[in-house]
C-alpha cells in the first residue's frame, strides 16, 4: 500500500476526494495481492492431483507481494524491474536460466501492463527452474486497474498488485521426461532453439534427478552414470574377482 500512497505528497495539493480515491486504490491493490496469496496457496496444495495437473511441490520456500502505481513513462522499465526482482527471489541459478525465464516473465508482464487496453485484468503463470542442486517452481500472479481520474493521472495511470511464490518441487511425484519437456520449452522459447548453455543446463537437471534418486535409494551421493562399455567392463571385473575368490576358498 505504501508504494501507491507515496506517489503523492502535500505538494500535489490533492482534494480530499482525490486523497480518498488514492487510499481506496491502495487498499484495493492490497486486497488483490491478498487474494492472490490465498489462491496460489490453494492451487499449490492441489498441484499434481486430478483437476490440477501442474507440477507438484513439497513446501513453499518464499513468497513476496508488491503493489505499484505506474504511468506510461514507467512501462519501458517494467522488464528490468521484473528481471531484477526475479534475480533477488531465486538465487543460486545460472544466468542463462534466469535470463531465459526472466525474459518470459518480463515479456508477459510488460504486455500485461504496458499494452493492456481493458480497464482491468489479471494474469497467472508458473515456471520451473533449477536453484543450486534443487528444482523449484515459481508462481506469479498479477492484477492491474486503469486510473481515469484526471487529478491523479499525472502520477498514476495504472495501479497493480503482484505476488510470487517459490516452492520446492516434489520429485517423488514428477517423472524426469515431464519436467524436461516443460523446462526445455521455457529455456528455448526466448532464443528459438537449443544452445550450448541450454544443453548444459538440461544435463545439469539430469544430474539433479540422478542425485535425488540416489538419495532415495539411500546411497548418499549422486550415482555416476556408466556408458554401456564401462558397465560391461565393470561386470566383467566383478565376475573375475568372484572366480578368483572361489579358487582361493
Backbone as CSV, one residue per row, in Angstrom:
resi,resn,N_x,N_y,N_z,CA_x,CA_y,CA_z,C_x,C_y,C_z
1,UNK,0.824,-1.195,0.000,0.000,0.000,0.000,0.862,1.250,0.000
2,UNK,1.992,1.204,0.714,2.856,2.359,0.854,3.365,2.882,-0.470
3,UNK,3.692,1.957,-1.413,4.241,2.368,-2.702,3.260,3.238,-3.470
4,UNK,1.983,2.972,-3.346,0.974,3.766,-4.048,0.739,5.085,-3.336
5,UNK,0.636,5.051,-2.027,0.393,6.280,-1.273,1.558,7.265,-1.406
6,UNK,2.779,6.720,-1.534,3.964,7.582,-1.616,4.092,8.300,-2.949
7,UNK,3.244,7.959,-3.911,3.266,8.656,-5.194,2.865,10.116,-5.046
8,UNK,2.162,10.416,-3.966,1.667,11.776,-3.774,2.126,12.315,-2.422
9,UNK,2.336,13.625,-2.371,2.652,14.287,-1.104,1.878,15.599,-1.038
10,UNK,2.156,16.405,-0.039,1.407,17.643,0.174,1.539,18.616,-0.993
11,UNK,2.672,18.557,-1.713,2.887,19.489,-2.825,1.935,19.243,-3.994
12,UNK,1.293,18.064,-4.004,0.368,17.769,-5.101,-0.990,18.452,-4.921
13,UNK,-1.230,18.982,-3.716,-2.473,19.722,-3.454,-3.728,18.956,-3.882
14,UNK,-3.805,17.706,-3.476,-4.970,16.901,-3.814,-6.172,17.317,-2.979
15,UNK,-7.331,17.242,-3.581,-8.555,17.477,-2.826,-8.797,16.294,-1.902
16,UNK,-9.668,16.490,-0.930,-9.997,15.391,-0.020,-10.569,14.195,-0.777
17,UNK,-11.359,14.500,-1.804,-11.950,13.433,-2.607,-10.865,12.642,-3.339
18,UNK,-9.870,13.340,-3.879,-8.776,12.674,-4.586,-7.939,11.850,-3.610
19,UNK,-7.700,12.384,-2.418,-6.936,11.645,-1.408,-7.651,10.351,-1.027
20,UNK,-8.962,10.434,-0.883,-9.738,9.239,-0.558,-9.660,8.209,-1.680
21,UNK,-9.650,8.709,-2.923,-9.557,7.809,-4.065,-8.211,7.091,-4.074
22,UNK,-7.142,7.813,-3.762,-5.810,7.198,-3.696,-5.787,6.120,-2.618
23,UNK,-6.347,6.427,-1.470,-6.392,5.449,-0.375,-7.206,4.224,-0.770
24,UNK,-8.311,4.451,-1.471,-9.156,3.347,-1.918,-8.419,2.457,-2.920
25,UNK,-7.709,3.077,-3.862,-6.951,2.318,-4.850,-5.836,1.508,-4.183
26,UNK,-5.182,2.110,-3.194,-4.123,1.408,-2.461,-4.696,0.210,-1.716
27,UNK,-5.844,0.395,-1.063,-6.482,-0.694,-0.319,-6.947,-1.802,-1.259
28,UNK,-7.462,-1.418,-2.436,-7.905,-2.400,-3.419,-6.725,-3.230,-3.922
29,UNK,-5.589,-2.583,-4.149,-4.389,-3.289,-4.606,-3.926,-4.295,-3.559
30,UNK,-3.941,-3.892,-2.298,-3.562,-4.805,-1.221,-4.525,-5.977,-1.131
31,UNK,-5.811,-5.705,-1.337,-6.823,-6.758,-1.296,-6.595,-7.777,-2.414
32,UNK,-6.251,-7.287,-3.601,-5.977,-8.181,-4.720,-4.747,-9.037,-4.439
33,UNK,-3.707,-8.433,-3.851,-2.494,-9.185,-3.508,-2.817,-10.293,-2.507
34,UNK,-3.616,-9.975,-1.508,-4.007,-10.974,-0.507,-4.820,-12.095,-1.151
35,UNK,-5.678,-11.737,-2.107,-6.464,-12.743,-2.832,-5.548,-13.694,-3.595
36,UNK,-4.517,-13.151,-4.240,-3.575,-13.997,-4.977,-2.822,-14.936,-4.042
37,UNK,-2.446,-14.448,-2.877,-1.752,-15.289,-1.898,-2.618,-16.499,-1.542
38,UNK,-3.888,-16.251,-1.258,-4.807,-17.344,-0.919,-5.009,-18.289,-2.098
39,UNK,-5.187,-17.714,-3.292,-5.464,-18.517,-4.475,-4.279,-19.411,-4.841
40,UNK,-3.070,-18.857,-4.847,-1.887,-19.654,-5.174,-1.656,-20.718,-4.111
41,UNK,-1.863,-20.375,-2.851,-1.690,-21.346,-1.766,-2.596,-22.550,-1.964
42,UNK,-3.852,-22.311,-2.319,-4.798,-23.413,-2.554,-4.362,-24.252,-3.761
43,UNK,-3.949,-23.579,-4.833,-3.552,-24.300,-6.038,-2.322,-25.170,-5.785
44,UNK,-1.383,-24.676,-4.998,-0.177,-25.449,-4.709,-0.493,-26.686,-3.880
45,UNK,-1.454,-26.570,-2.975,-1.863,-27.722,-2.179,-2.438,-28.827,-3.053
46,UNK,-3.113,-28.448,-4.146,-3.783,-29.422,-5.009,-2.954,-29.803,-6.231
47,UNK,-1.776,-29.192,-6.393,-0.958,-29.445,-7.587,-0.597,-30.922,-7.701
48,UNK,-0.688,-31.442,-8.921,-0.353,-32.839,-9.161,-1.496,-33.793,-8.919
49,UNK,-2.704,-33.264,-8.705,-3.875,-34.115,-8.481,-4.858,-33.931,-9.630
50,UNK,-5.861,-34.807,-9.698,-6.870,-34.724,-10.748,-7.522,-33.343,-10.730
51,UNK,-7.578,-32.720,-11.886,-8.150,-31.388,-11.978,-7.120,-30.285,-11.852
52,UNK,-5.917,-30.625,-11.417,-4.841,-29.631,-11.304,-3.513,-30.322,-11.618
53,UNK,-3.338,-30.656,-12.899,-2.141,-31.403,-13.291,-0.972,-30.462,-13.553
54,UNK,-0.654,-29.634,-12.560,0.542,-28.815,-12.632,1.620,-29.459,-11.767
55,UNK,2.845,-28.941,-11.852,3.981,-29.554,-11.156,3.746,-29.521,-9.644
56,UNK,3.793,-30.686,-8.972,3.544,-30.739,-7.524,4.737,-30.235,-6.717
57,UNK,4.478,-29.819,-5.490,5.531,-29.286,-4.625,5.521,-29.997,-3.277
58,UNK,6.608,-29.807,-2.531,6.656,-30.325,-1.165,6.454,-29.217,-0.137
59,UNK,6.964,-28.019,-0.443,6.893,-26.928,0.539,7.093,-25.579,-0.145
60,UNK,6.388,-24.574,0.357,6.609,-23.197,-0.100,7.851,-22.658,0.604
61,UNK,8.798,-22.142,-0.179,10.060,-21.682,0.364,10.101,-20.173,0.592
62,UNK,9.389,-19.431,-0.257,9.475,-17.973,-0.162,8.297,-17.347,-0.886
63,UNK,7.796,-16.245,-0.346,6.723,-15.500,-1.002,7.048,-14.015,-0.980
64,UNK,6.482,-13.303,-1.930,6.633,-11.849,-1.939,5.412,-11.247,-2.605
65,UNK,5.039,-10.060,-2.187,3.921,-9.369,-2.830,4.235,-7.884,-2.899
66,UNK,3.779,-7.261,-3.989,4.059,-5.853,-4.224,2.830,-5.164,-4.812
67,UNK,2.646,-3.914,-4.452,1.645,-3.073,-5.103,2.366,-1.857,-5.660
68,UNK,1.955,-1.425,-6.854,2.637,-0.316,-7.521,1.638,0.577,-8.230
69,UNK,2.094,1.794,-8.513,1.365,2.724,-9.369,2.272,3.060,-10.546
70,UNK,1.713,3.056,-11.755,2.503,3.275,-12.961,1.963,4.430,-13.776
71,UNK,2.863,5.029,-14.550,2.478,5.952,-15.617,2.976,5.344,-16.918
72,UNK,2.625,5.943,-18.041,3.069,5.419,-19.329,4.585,5.460,-19.451
73,UNK,5.245,6.408,-18.786,6.704,6.506,-18.838,7.375,5.347,-18.106
74,UNK,6.681,4.754,-17.137,7.253,3.647,-16.361,7.253,2.333,-17.132
75,UNK,6.409,2.222,-18.153,6.230,0.935,-18.830,7.520,0.426,-19.461
76,UNK,8.395,1.338,-19.887,9.645,0.916,-20.522,10.605,0.270,-19.528
77,UNK,10.389,0.484,-18.241,11.284,-0.057,-17.221,10.721,-1.307,-16.543
78,UNK,9.551,-1.737,-16.956,8.909,-2.879,-16.303,9.753,-4.139,-16.434
79,UNK,10.287,-4.383,-17.660,11.082,-5.592,-17.883,12.292,-5.664,-16.972
80,UNK,13.022,-4.544,-16.844,14.202,-4.510,-15.962,13.799,-4.738,-14.509
81,UNK,12.675,-4.165,-14.108,12.195,-4.323,-12.740,11.864,-5.782,-12.445
82,UNK,11.191,-6.439,-13.385,10.810,-7.847,-13.207,12.048,-8.729,-13.140
83,UNK,13.007,-8.516,-14.046,14.225,-9.317,-14.044,15.008,-9.148,-12.750
84,UNK,15.082,-7.902,-12.265,15.779,-7.651,-11.009,15.102,-8.345,-9.842
85,UNK,13.767,-8.306,-9.830,13.016,-8.953,-8.758,13.206,-10.467,-8.798
86,UNK,13.232,-11.055,-10.010,13.413,-12.493,-10.140,14.791,-12.922,-9.647
87,UNK,15.818,-12.132,-9.942,17.174,-12.469,-9.512,17.308,-12.425,-7.994
88,UNK,16.603,-11.518,-7.357,16.673,-11.454,-5.895,15.812,-12.540,-5.253
89,UNK,14.827,-13.026,-5.993,13.895,-14.017,-5.463,14.442,-15.423,-5.599
90,UNK,15.141,-15.695,-6.706,15.709,-17.016,-6.975,17.218,-16.875,-7.023
91,UNK,17.916,-17.467,-6.069,19.372,-17.364,-6.001,20.007,-18.701,-6.346
92,UNK,21.296,-18.672,-6.684,21.999,-19.914,-6.996,21.599,-20.508,-8.324
93,UNK,21.017,-19.689,-9.199,20.581,-20.154,-10.508,21.459,-19.533,-11.586
94,UNK,21.813,-20.312,-12.594,22.689,-19.824,-13.655,22.059,-18.648,-14.396
95,UNK,22.939,-17.744,-14.878,22.454,-16.578,-15.615,21.659,-16.980,-16.848
96,UNK,22.096,-18.051,-17.525,21.401,-18.470,-18.739,19.956,-18.870,-18.446
97,UNK,19.743,-19.470,-17.262,18.393,-19.860,-16.865,17.585,-18.634,-16.468
98,UNK,18.183,-17.777,-15.632,17.487,-16.571,-15.191,17.139,-15.667,-16.371
99,UNK,18.069,-15.539,-17.310,17.804,-14.699,-18.477,16.660,-15.263,-19.305
100,UNK,16.653,-16.595,-19.471,15.604,-17.217,-20.260,14.243,-17.108,-19.613
101,UNK,14.152,-17.542,-18.358,12.879,-17.471,-17.648,12.502,-16.016,-17.396
102,UNK,13.511,-15.190,-17.049,13.246,-13.776,-16.796,12.653,-13.073,-18.002
103,UNK,13.131,-13.416,-19.190,12.589,-12.782,-20.389,11.140,-13.205,-20.630
104,UNK,10.814,-14.467,-20.300,9.426,-14.920,-20.425,8.517,-14.155,-19.470
105,UNK,8.985,-14.024,-18.218,8.176,-13.339,-17.209,8.038,-11.859,-17.556
106,UNK,9.166,-11.211,-17.873,9.132,-9.775,-18.142,8.311,-9.457,-19.387
107,UNK,8.402,-10.340,-20.408,7.597,-10.118,-21.607,6.114,-10.228,-21.285
108,UNK,5.775,-11.246,-20.488,4.368,-11.427,-20.118,3.856,-10.239,-19.319
109,UNK,4.674,-9.767,-18.349,4.247,-8.651,-17.508,4.215,-7.346,-18.299
110,UNK,5.202,-7.135,-19.184,5.242,-5.909,-19.983,4.020,-5.807,-20.886
111,UNK,3.684,-6.926,-21.549,2.482,-6.933,-22.388,1.238,-6.729,-21.539
112,UNK,1.229,-7.406,-20.392,0.079,-7.338,-19.491,-0.178,-5.904,-19.023
113,UNK,0.893,-5.211,-18.596,0.730,-3.858,-18.075,0.834,-2.784,-19.162
114,UNK,1.819,-2.945,-20.033,2.096,-1.880,-20.989,1.087,-1.744,-22.102
115,UNK,0.569,-2.863,-22.593,-0.324,-2.820,-23.743,-1.779,-3.118,-23.395
116,UNK,-2.053,-3.208,-22.112,-3.418,-3.555,-21.699,-4.372,-2.395,-21.982
117,UNK,-5.400,-2.670,-22.753,-6.366,-1.621,-23.087,-7.635,-1.724,-22.255
118,UNK,-7.885,-2.906,-21.695,-9.077,-3.077,-20.857,-8.917,-2.293,-19.560
119,UNK,-10.010,-1.986,-18.916,-9.962,-1.215,-17.675,-9.243,-1.964,-16.562
120,UNK,-9.362,-3.283,-16.574,-8.714,-4.081,-15.535,-8.377,-5.453,-16.101
121,UNK,-7.464,-6.177,-15.445,-7.081,-7.501,-15.920,-6.265,-8.253,-14.887
122,UNK,-6.164,-9.576,-15.075,-5.372,-10.430,-14.185,-4.535,-11.385,-15.008
123,UNK,-3.418,-11.849,-14.437,-2.578,-12.860,-15.073,-2.125,-13.870,-14.039
124,UNK,-1.936,-15.126,-14.473,-1.384,-16.182,-13.612,-0.455,-17.040,-14.463
125,UNK,0.766,-17.211,-14.031,1.733,-18.058,-14.728,2.564,-18.808,-13.685
126,UNK,3.152,-19.943,-14.115,4.141,-20.574,-13.249,5.274,-21.123,-14.094
127,UNK,6.455,-21.187,-13.488,7.662,-21.598,-14.185,8.439,-22.567,-13.295
128,UNK,9.300,-23.366,-13.897,10.174,-24.255,-13.129,11.616,-23.944,-13.498
129,UNK,12.518,-24.109,-12.558,13.935,-23.867,-12.825,14.785,-24.529,-11.754
130,UNK,16.069,-24.656,-12.046,16.987,-25.184,-11.049,17.467,-24.050,-10.155
131,UNK,17.750,-24.396,-8.924,18.327,-23.447,-7.967,19.383,-24.217,-7.181
132,UNK,20.652,-24.075,-7.589,21.691,-24.889,-6.986,21.462,-26.349,-7.337
133,UNK,21.343,-27.206,-6.321,21.108,-28.636,-6.533,19.639,-29.014,-6.388
134,UNK,18.764,-28.022,-6.383,17.332,-28.298,-6.231,16.565,-27.793,-7.445
135,UNK,15.313,-28.198,-7.525,14.415,-27.748,-8.583,13.235,-27.060,-7.932
136,UNK,12.946,-25.851,-8.396,11.895,-25.053,-7.770,10.830,-24.664,-8.787
137,UNK,9.681,-24.375,-8.250,8.554,-23.857,-9.031,8.310,-22.415,-8.593
138,UNK,8.145,-21.519,-9.564,7.879,-20.112,-9.262,6.523,-19.739,-9.849
139,UNK,5.594,-19.358,-8.982,4.261,-18.905,-9.397,4.191,-17.386,-9.348
140,UNK,3.612,-16.796,-10.389,3.478,-15.339,-10.475,2.027,-14.998,-10.774
141,UNK,1.483,-14.048,-10.053,0.124,-13.577,-10.306,0.120,-12.058,-10.298
142,UNK,-0.667,-11.460,-11.191,-0.709,-10.001,-11.269,-2.103,-9.480,-11.582
143,UNK,-2.320,-8.248,-11.188,-3.598,-7.557,-11.430,-3.311,-6.098,-11.712
144,UNK,-4.103,-5.472,-12.572,-3.971,-4.026,-12.789,-5.351,-3.390,-12.922
145,UNK,-5.385,-2.093,-12.706,-6.599,-1.296,-12.886,-6.194,0.040,-13.479
146,UNK,-6.812,0.403,-14.597,-6.539,1.705,-15.191,-7.208,2.808,-14.374
147,UNK,-6.450,3.871,-14.105,-6.957,5.013,-13.338,-7.349,6.119,-14.305
148,UNK,-8.588,6.611,-14.198,-9.082,7.611,-15.138,-9.328,8.978,-14.501
149,UNK,-9.157,9.060,-13.184,-9.387,10.347,-12.507,-8.317,11.347,-12.945
150,UNK,-8.711,12.448,-13.536,-7.778,13.436,-14.065,-6.846,13.992,-12.998
151,UNK,-7.308,14.060,-11.778,-6.489,14.630,-10.700,-5.301,13.732,-10.364
152,UNK,-5.344,12.475,-10.788,-4.304,11.516,-10.405,-3.410,11.065,-11.555
153,UNK,-3.856,11.221,-12.798,-3.180,10.576,-13.920,-1.778,11.110,-14.211
154,UNK,-1.422,12.262,-13.687,-0.062,12.771,-13.906,0.967,11.854,-13.251
155,UNK,0.578,11.213,-12.147,1.495,10.340,-11.426,1.003,8.896,-11.332
156,UNK,-0.243,8.678,-11.683,-0.832,7.344,-11.508,-1.848,7.087,-12.614
157,UNK,-1.438,6.300,-13.617,-2.354,5.931,-14.689,-2.822,4.480,-14.573
158,UNK,-2.109,3.748,-13.728,-2.444,2.337,-13.540,-1.952,1.912,-12.163
159,UNK,-2.764,1.162,-11.418,-2.308,0.562,-10.163,-2.261,-0.941,-10.359
160,UNK,-1.361,-1.614,-9.635,-1.196,-3.047,-9.845,-0.830,-3.748,-8.547
161,UNK,-1.015,-5.051,-8.563,-0.607,-5.914,-7.453,0.044,-7.157,-8.041
162,UNK,1.180,-7.550,-7.475,1.879,-8.741,-7.940,2.290,-9.595,-6.751
163,UNK,2.172,-10.909,-6.935,2.545,-11.873,-5.904,3.389,-12.963,-6.552
164,UNK,4.420,-13.421,-5.861,5.245,-14.526,-6.361,5.489,-15.521,-5.237
165,UNK,5.454,-16.806,-5.578,5.746,-17.908,-4.652,6.909,-18.714,-5.230
166,UNK,7.840,-19.101,-4.391,8.878,-20.054,-4.765,8.684,-21.303,-3.924
167,UNK,8.586,-22.465,-4.586,8.305,-23.713,-3.883,9.259,-24.804,-4.346
168,UNK,9.538,-25.759,-3.451,10.370,-26.910,-3.791,9.517,-27.936,-4.527
169,UNK,9.993,-28.379,-5.687,9.258,-29.359,-6.493,9.345,-30.738,-5.844
170,UNK,8.225,-31.453,-5.857,8.165,-32.812,-5.307,8.613,-33.799,-6.387
171,UNK,9.891,-34.168,-6.352,10.449,-35.043,-7.379,9.938,-36.477,-7.268
172,UNK,9.370,-36.838,-6.129,8.827,-38.198,-5.995,7.557,-38.361,-6.827
173,UNK,6.925,-37.245,-7.186,5.669,-37.298,-7.936,5.809,-36.736,-9.350
174,UNK,7.047,-36.503,-9.771,7.275,-35.912,-11.089,8.326,-36.734,-11.831
175,UNK,7.950,-37.274,-12.998,8.934,-38.036,-13.754,9.814,-37.088,-14.558
176,UNK,11.007,-37.549,-14.865,12.020,-36.710,-15.498,11.570,-36.203,-16.864
177,UNK,10.944,-37.050,-17.662,10.552,-36.662,-19.012,9.540,-35.519,-19.001
178,UNK,8.587,-35.569,-18.067,7.591,-34.498,-17.955,8.266,-33.180,-17.615
179,UNK,9.142,-33.218,-16.620,9.829,-31.994,-16.227,10.714,-31.483,-17.358
180,UNK,11.430,-32.384,-18.023,12.348,-31.978,-19.088,11.601,-31.277,-20.210
181,UNK,10.442,-31.785,-20.575,9.648,-31.172,-21.639,9.240,-29.750,-21.273
182,UNK,8.763,-29.571,-20.049,8.330,-28.260,-19.586,9.509,-27.300,-19.508
183,UNK,10.603,-27.759,-18.927,11.779,-26.913,-18.713,12.440,-26.530,-20.037
184,UNK,12.559,-27.500,-20.934,13.180,-27.225,-22.232,12.378,-26.193,-23.016
185,UNK,11.049,-26.304,-22.950,10.194,-25.336,-23.640,10.423,-23.931,-23.102
186,UNK,10.533,-23.797,-21.792,10.794,-22.487,-21.182,12.123,-21.911,-21.636
187,UNK,13.168,-22.740,-21.619,14.514,-22.249,-21.909,14.693,-21.892,-23.383
188,UNK,14.056,-22.667,-24.268,14.267,-22.438,-25.701,13.346,-21.373,-26.288
189,UNK,12.229,-21.089,-25.634,11.264,-20.126,-26.189,11.879,-18.761,-26.485
190,UNK,12.671,-18.170,-25.557,13.209,-16.830,-25.833,14.237,-16.789,-26.951
191,UNK,14.962,-17.886,-27.177,16.058,-17.876,-28.161,15.726,-18.674,-29.417
192,UNK,14.599,-19.364,-29.414,14.143,-20.053,-30.613,14.750,-21.417,-30.864
193,UNK,15.491,-21.981,-29.910,16.058,-23.309,-30.099,17.109,-23.622,-29.059
194,UNK,17.713,-24.803,-29.211,18.734,-25.236,-28.260,20.047,-24.499,-28.490
195,UNK,20.692,-24.111,-27.389,22.025,-23.535,-27.432,22.935,-24.378,-26.550
196,UNK,24.238,-24.114,-26.602,25.175,-24.868,-25.758,24.849,-24.680,-24.280
197,UNK,24.494,-23.448,-23.886,24.147,-23.174,-22.487,22.911,-23.965,-22.071
198,UNK,21.923,-24.045,-22.952,20.691,-24.758,-22.634,20.955,-26.256,-22.531
199,UNK,21.749,-26.791,-23.452,22.087,-28.215,-23.389,22.816,-28.531,-22.091
200,UNK,23.743,-27.641,-21.695,24.478,-27.842,-20.437,23.525,-27.810,-19.246
201,UNK,22.537,-26.923,-19.293,21.574,-26.826,-18.189,20.683,-28.058,-18.131
202,UNK,20.288,-28.591,-19.278,19.472,-29.803,-19.302,20.262,-30.996,-18.761
203,UNK,21.566,-31.033,-19.053,22.420,-32.071,-18.460,22.484,-31.916,-16.945
204,UNK,22.501,-30.661,-16.494,22.533,-30.387,-15.052,21.266,-30.895,-14.376
205,UNK,20.125,-30.717,-15.020,18.851,-31.209,-14.483,18.885,-32.730,-14.364
206,UNK,19.451,-33.381,-15.370,19.577,-34.843,-15.347,20.370,-35.286,-14.119
207,UNK,21.453,-34.574,-13.814,22.281,-34.906,-12.659,21.518,-34.700,-11.347
208,UNK,20.719,-33.634,-11.301,19.934,-33.374,-10.088,18.948,-34.516,-9.849
209,UNK,18.268,-34.965,-10.905,17.331,-36.080,-10.777,18.065,-37.348,-10.356
210,UNK,19.232,-37.602,-10.960,20.005,-38.791,-10.608,20.415,-38.752,-9.134
211,UNK,20.855,-37.586,-8.702,21.288,-37.436,-7.309,20.121,-37.679,-6.362
212,UNK,18.968,-37.140,-6.702,17.787,-37.322,-5.858,17.392,-38.789,-5.780
213,UNK,17.390,-39.479,-6.923,17.019,-40.892,-6.925,18.031,-41.712,-6.138
214,UNK,19.319,-41.302,-6.209,20.332,-41.983,-5.422,20.104,-41.814,-3.938
215,UNK,19.740,-40.603,-3.518,19.450,-40.358,-2.105,18.225,-41.138,-1.658
216,UNK,17.230,-41.251,-2.559,16.042,-42.051,-2.240,16.409,-43.497,-1.958
217,UNK,17.422,-44.001,-2.690,17.864,-45.384,-2.502,18.821,-45.518,-1.329
218,UNK,19.114,-44.398,-0.663,19.995,-44.426,0.487,21.455,-44.474,0.144
219,UNK,21.816,-44.011,-1.059,23.196,-44.087,-1.487,24.027,-42.889,-1.057
220,UNK,23.360,-41.816,-0.641,24.062,-40.695,-0.017,24.712,-39.723,-0.958
221,UNK,24.963,-40.095,-2.208,25.558,-39.164,-3.146,25.131,-39.547,-4.552
222,UNK,25.354,-38.636,-5.464,24.931,-38.877,-6.819,25.629,-40.092,-7.405
223,UNK,24.854,-40.969,-8.041,25.424,-42.168,-8.649,25.954,-41.804,-10.020
224,UNK,27.252,-42.024,-10.314,27.785,-41.670,-11.633,27.182,-42.551,-12.712
225,UNK,26.902,-41.934,-13.858,26.364,-42.714,-14.966,27.489,-43.464,-15.661
226,UNK,27.243,-44.714,-16.066,28.221,-45.516,-16.778,27.767,-45.710,-18.216
227,UNK,28.704,-45.598,-19.128,28.388,-45.910,-20.515,28.204,-47.413,-20.622
228,UNK,27.544,-47.921,-21.691,27.369,-49.369,-21.837,28.693,-50.122,-21.785
229,UNK,29.750,-49.569,-22.433,31.043,-50.234,-22.439,31.626,-50.292,-21.037
230,UNK,31.532,-49.177,-20.306,32.040,-49.135,-18.942,31.277,-50.093,-18.050
231,UNK,29.961,-50.176,-18.282,29.132,-51.063,-17.474,29.536,-52.516,-17.682
232,UNK,29.759,-52.889,-18.965,30.160,-54.273,-19.250,31.514,-54.572,-18.635
233,UNK,32.416,-53.584,-18.695,33.744,-53.769,-18.127,33.671,-53.982,-16.627
234,UNK,32.793,-53.216,-15.967,32.642,-53.332,-14.519,32.098,-54.708,-14.145
235,UNK,31.127,-55.191,-14.930,30.555,-56.512,-14.664,31.612,-57.594,-14.841
236,UNK,32.440,-57.462,-15.891,33.492,-58.450,-16.146,34.489,-58.492,-15.000
237,UNK,34.889,-57.294,-14.507,35.838,-57.245,-13.396,35.242,-57.886,-12.155
238,UNK,33.955,-57.644,-11.917,33.289,-58.197,-10.745,33.215,-59.727,-10.844
239,UNK,32.918,-60.244,-12.057,32.833,-61.690,-12.259,34.193,-62.352,-12.062
240,UNK,35.251,-61.712,-12.600,36.605,-62.263,-12.459,37.021,-62.307,-10.993
241,UNK,36.677,-61.286,-10.244,37.024,-61.230,-8.822,36.339,-62.363,-8.061
242,UNK,35.081,-62.623,-8.397,34.349,-63.705,-7.730,34.995,-65.063,-8.021
243,UNK,35.458,-65.258,-9.274,36.089,-66.517,-9.646,37.396,-66.706,-8.871
244,UNK,38.179,-65.628,-8.749,39.423,-65.729,-8.005,39.173,-66.068,-6.540
245,UNK,38.133,-65.457,-5.987,37.795,-65.716,-4.595,37.377,-67.167,-4.407
246,UNK,36.614,-67.722,-5.379,36.167,-69.113,-5.301,37.353,-70.063,-5.393
247,UNK,38.348,-69.730,-6.246,39.525,-70.588,-6.408,40.361,-70.632,-5.143
248,UNK,40.406,-69.550,-4.414,41.207,-69.480,-3.188,40.515,-70.131,-2.003
249,UNK,39.204,-70.304,-2.092,38.438,-70.837,-0.954,38.760,-72.301,-0.721
